[in-house]
């Protein structure tokens, strides 16, 4: 039976509202019902997440902040008339077992507060610190856990990533560490391994809660960086008894050169599973890379029928090749982790990177850079190298016609709609370098779609006088228009698209126009009736996202919007959901995102 995505979102809202209310204490406790807890990607016995100087942060009403003045530390000099003290002879470094770590701990005033947690990545404008308004922490936690990621829209994914990573005030009824854990866990499920790592590392390890330690372990594995767990591996093993934490301790000991201690911990962690268990062997492989004298470890995948985060992360960290048959069975987010990893050869990452671009994890620039690496390192006649050569021609061919021909080769090569959209993203800046030209009108729709896939609105607008009224290119430019000459589009112009596009595209176009406020109310209602788009219907989800938009709670809007798009495919996104998403984004001051999501709907329909 086909399940309506709006019903799924409505159910999540209802659960979240129950979670935030009184009289339902079980949902506010540390342990959650198994349906509410995120699915563990670790093998059995390894545990699962449980509840339990960045750029200046904008707010809705920014106030000037005092500038701290840092005095330089003076360099000590010898007093006049006295000989300089002899340099003391260095003594042997203490062993890890004899170090008094308290002398290295930061004093309380120097530690980072968990009242506001997050980070800012270069090129990612942050959300305001109060972007979730007065939402209860239990409500937000339930929404995040109920969100099935990745979601349909590339542009909404980008907005959600920025909201989750930003320095956000910790809401009521949840600790700062636990709120960061929920955000990082969602980022990881979206494929955003790098963003999740930055968020987890924005909290001092001494302040990690059990939930953040468990999510931090999975983040470290997704980034193929088991050493990231070492600052809290001992605490994790003590608080969260599971053999995965014991093996994490063993890997940390091995990477520190303590092979004997690593061996003891491996023996302890392998009880009940055996030393030849693939999960144990992968841990030993990592240990062997850091501990001299460790035994050689060979990984055999025979009998392994699925890939977990543990197996993926340690195989990548240990430079162990993962069979393609196992990679074929992973969810899209794991492909995104793979695309972001520096370990595999560039050509091996191309397919995963293109897939990740469609979900917002990879940018146009990232794809172009990856293909540049392919061009520099590959030889022969591989499909990846052929695409790299076409991409070079798309930038450097002598004539505009030759450049478009190279782009057309890239666009037409993939068999799937997702693959073709990835190629539009790949050629975005090459398309933007072409001046608008009536001789290229047959490819105008694709060129415009390519430019707008990367948000190159100003370059795309130059084609306005070339594309025909009612064409796909005209519809995309109409939705993308930053400052239309007239606020409202006439009914006749809006209806012209219905005569050329299929019914679904026409409905999505109406939803975008109405959500952006580009139609008179009477015209919007008239066209909605003609296309049977019930933009006036109300349920728990529409009421929540509409209210969040009116309050200006940008973070809540993008989270609720993602609930309305929790499908990997655009075919599951209804015009009614698109209308409320676009309208709420616009109401909350995020019209740029609203316009790009409306355009994406036409492009990918």
PEHU-V325502 format. One record per residue. N is the residue number from 1. RES is the residue in three letters. SS is DSSP state (H for helix, E for strand, - for the rest). Layout:
# PEHU-V325502
n res ss
N RES SS
N RES SS
This chain:
# PEHU-V325502
n res ss
1 UNK -
2 UNK -
3 UNK -
4 UNK -
5 UNK H
6 UNK H
7 UNK H
8 UNK H
9 UNK H
10 UNK H
11 UNK H
12 UNK H
13 UNK H
14 UNK H
15 UNK H
16 UNK H
17 UNK H
18 UNK H
19 UNK H
20 UNK H
21 UNK -
22 UNK -
23 UNK -
24 UNK -
25 UNK H
26 UNK H
27 UNK H
28 UNK H
29 UNK -
30 UNK -
31 UNK -
32 UNK -
33 UNK -
34 UNK -
35 UNK -
36 UNK -
37 UNK -
38 UNK -
39 UNK -
40 UNK -
41 UNK -
42 UNK -
43 UNK -
44 UNK -
45 UNK -
46 UNK -
47 UNK -
48 UNK -
49 UNK -
50 UNK -
51 UNK -
52 UNK -
53 UNK -
54 UNK -
55 UNK -
56 UNK -
57 UNK -
58 UNK -
59 UNK -
60 UNK -
61 UNK -
62 UNK -
63 UNK -
64 UNK -
65 UNK -
66 UNK -
67 UNK -
68 UNK -
69 UNK -
70 UNK -
71 UNK -
72 UNK -
73 UNK -
74 UNK -
75 UNK -
76 UNK -
77 UNK -
78 UNK -
79 UNK -
80 UNK -
81 UNK -
82 UNK -
83 UNK -
84 UNK -
85 UNK -
86 UNK -
87 UNK -
88 UNK -
89 UNK -
90 UNK -
91 UNK -
92 UNK -
93 UNK -
94 UNK -
95 UNK -
96 UNK -
97 UNK -
98 UNK -
99 UNK -
100 UNK -
101 UNK H
102 UNK H
103 UNK H
104 UNK H
105 UNK -
106 UNK -
107 UNK -
108 UNK H
109 UNK H
110 UNK H
111 UNK -
112 UNK -
113 UNK -
114 UNK -
115 UNK -
116 UNK E
117 UNK E
118 UNK -
119 UNK -
120 UNK -
121 UNK -
122 UNK -
123 UNK -
124 UNK -
125 UNK -
126 UNK -
127 UNK -
128 UNK -
129 UNK -
130 UNK -
131 UNK -
132 UNK -
133 UNK -
134 UNK -
135 UNK -
136 UNK -
137 UNK H
138 UNK H
139 UNK H
140 UNK H
141 UNK H
142 UNK H
143 UNK H
144 UNK H
145 UNK H
146 UNK H
147 UNK -
148 UNK -
149 UNK -
150 UNK -
151 UNK -
152 UNK -
153 UNK -
154 UNK H
155 UNK H
156 UNK H
157 UNK H
158 UNK H
159 UNK H
160 UNK H
161 UNK H
162 UNK H
163 UNK H
164 UNK H
165 UNK H
166 UNK -
167 UNK -
168 UNK E
169 UNK E
170 UNK -
171 UNK -
172 UNK -
173 UNK -
174 UNK -
175 UNK -
176 UNK H
177 UNK H
178 UNK H
179 UNK H
180 UNK H
181 UNK H
182 UNK H
183 UNK H
184 UNK H
185 UNK H
186 UNK H
187 UNK H
188 UNK H
189 UNK H
190 UNK -
191 UNK -
192 UNK -
193 UNK H
194 UNK H
195 UNK H
196 UNK H
197 UNK H
198 UNK H
199 UNK H
200 UNK H
201 UNK -
202 UNK -
203 UNK -
204 UNK -
205 UNK H
206 UNK H
207 UNK H
208 UNK -
209 UNK -
210 UNK H
211 UNK H
212 UNK H
213 UNK H
214 UNK H
215 UNK H
216 UNK H
217 UNK H
218 UNK H
219 UNK H
220 UNK H
221 UNK H
222 UNK H
223 UNK -
224 UNK -
225 UNK -
226 UNK H
227 UNK H
228 UNK H
229 UNK H
230 UNK H
231 UNK H
232 UNK H
233 UNK H
234 UNK H
235 UNK H
236 UNK H
237 UNK H
238 UNK H
239 UNK H
240 UNK -
241 UNK -
242 UNK -
243 UNK H
244 UNK H
245 UNK H
246 UNK H
247 UNK H
248 UNK H
249 UNK H
250 UNK H
251 UNK H
252 UNK H
253 UNK H
254 UNK H
255 UNK H
256 UNK -
257 UNK -
258 UNK -
259 UNK H
260 UNK H
261 UNK H
262 UNK H
263 UNK H
264 UNK H
265 UNK H
266 UNK H
267 UNK H
268 UNK H
269 UNK H
270 UNK -
271 UNK -
272 UNK -
273 UNK -
274 UNK -
275 UNK -
276 UNK -
277 UNK -
278 UNK H
279 UNK H
280 UNK H
281 UNK H
282 UNK H
283 UNK H
284 UNK H
285 UNK H
286 UNK H
287 UNK H
288 UNK H
289 UNK H
290 UNK H
291 UNK -
292 UNK -
293 UNK -
294 UNK -
295 UNK -
296 UNK -
297 UNK -
298 UNK -
299 UNK -
300 UNK -
301 UNK -
302 UNK -
303 UNK -
304 UNK -
305 UNK -
306 UNK -
307 UNK -
308 UNK -
309 UNK H
310 UNK H
311 UNK H
312 UNK H
313 UNK H
314 UNK H
315 UNK H
316 UNK H
317 UNK H
318 UNK -
319 UNK -
320 UNK -
321 UNK -
322 UNK -
323 UNK -
324 UNK H
325 UNK H
326 UNK H
327 UNK H
328 UNK H
329 UNK -
330 UNK -
331 UNK -
332 UNK H
333 UNK H
334 UNK H
335 UNK H
336 UNK H
337 UNK H
338 UNK H
339 UNK H
340 UNK H
341 UNK -
342 UNK -
343 UNK -
344 UNK -
345 UNK -
346 UNK H
347 UNK H
348 UNK H
349 UNK H
350 UNK H
351 UNK H
352 UNK H
353 UNK H
354 UNK H
355 UNK H
356 UNK H
357 UNK H
358 UNK H
359 UNK -
360 UNK -
361 UNK -
362 UNK -
363 UNK -
364 UNK H
365 UNK H
366 UNK H
367 UNK H
368 UNK H
369 UNK H
370 UNK H
371 UNK H
372 UNK H
373 UNK H
374 UNK H
375 UNK H
376 UNK H
377 UNK H
378 UNK -
379 UNK -
380 UNK -
381 UNK -
382 UNK -
383 UNK H
384 UNK H
385 UNK H
386 UNK H
387 UNK H
388 UNK H
389 UNK H
390 UNK H
391 UNK H
392 UNK H
393 UNK H
394 UNK H
395 UNK H
396 UNK H
397 UNK -
398 UNK -
399 UNK -
400 UNK H
401 UNK H
402 UNK H
403 UNK H
404 UNK H
405 UNK H
406 UNK H
407 UNK H
408 UNK H
409 UNK H
410 UNK H
411 UNK H
412 UNK H
413 UNK H
414 UNK -
415 UNK -
416 UNK -
417 UNK H
418 UNK H
419 UNK H
420 UNK H
421 UNK H
422 UNK H
423 UNK H
424 UNK H
425 UNK H
426 UNK H
427 UNK -
428 UNK H
429 UNK H
430 UNK H
431 UNK H
432 UNK H
433 UNK -
434 UNK -
435 UNK -
436 UNK -
437 UNK -
438 UNK H
439 UNK H
440 UNK H
441 UNK H
442 UNK H
443 UNK H
444 UNK H
445 UNK H
446 UNK H
447 UNK H
448 UNK H
449 UNK H
450 UNK H
451 UNK H
452 UNK H
453 UNK H
454 UNK -
455 UNK -
456 UNK -
457 UNK H
458 UNK H
459 UNK H
460 UNK H
461 UNK H
462 UNK -
463 UNK -
464 UNK -
465 UNK -
466 UNK -
467 UNK -
468 UNK -
469 UNK -
470 UNK -
471 UNK -
472 UNK H
473 UNK H
474 UNK H
475 UNK H
476 UNK H
477 UNK H
478 UNK H
479 UNK H
480 UNK H
481 UNK -
482 UNK -
483 UNK -
484 UNK -
485 UNK -
486 UNK -
487 UNK -
488 UNK -
489 UNK -
490 UNK -
491 UNK H
492 UNK H
493 UNK H
494 UNK H
495 UNK H
496 UNK H
497 UNK -
498 UNK -
499 UNK -
500 UNK -
501 UNK -
502 UNK -
503 UNK H
504 UNK H
505 UNK H
506 UNK H
507 UNK H
508 UNK H
509 UNK H
510 UNK H
511 UNK H
512 UNK H
513 UNK H
514 UNK H
515 UNK H
516 UNK -
517 UNK -
518 UNK -
519 UNK -
520 UNK -
521 UNK H
522 UNK H
523 UNK H
524 UNK H
525 UNK H
526 UNK H
527 UNK H
528 UNK H
529 UNK H
530 UNK H
531 UNK H
532 UNK -
533 UNK -
534 UNK -
535 UNK -
536 UNK -
537 UNK -
538 UNK -
539 UNK -
540 UNK H
541 UNK H
542 UNK H
543 UNK H
544 UNK H
545 UNK H
546 UNK H
547 UNK H
548 UNK H
549 UNK H
550 UNK H
551 UNK H
552 UNK -
553 UNK -
554 UNK H
555 UNK H
556 UNK H
557 UNK H
558 UNK H
559 UNK H
560 UNK H
561 UNK H
562 UNK H
563 UNK H
564 UNK H
565 UNK -
566 UNK -
567 UNK -
568 UNK -
569 UNK -
570 UNK H
571 UNK H
572 UNK H
573 UNK -
574 UNK -
575 UNK H
576 UNK H
577 UNK H
578 UNK H
579 UNK H
580 UNK H
581 UNK H
582 UNK H
583 UNK H
584 UNK H
585 UNK H
586 UNK H
587 UNK H
588 UNK -
589 UNK -
590 UNK -
591 UNK H
592 UNK H
593 UNK H
594 UNK H
595 UNK H
596 UNK H
597 UNK H
598 UNK H
599 UNK H
600 UNK H
601 UNK H
602 UNK H
603 UNK H
604 UNK H
605 UNK -
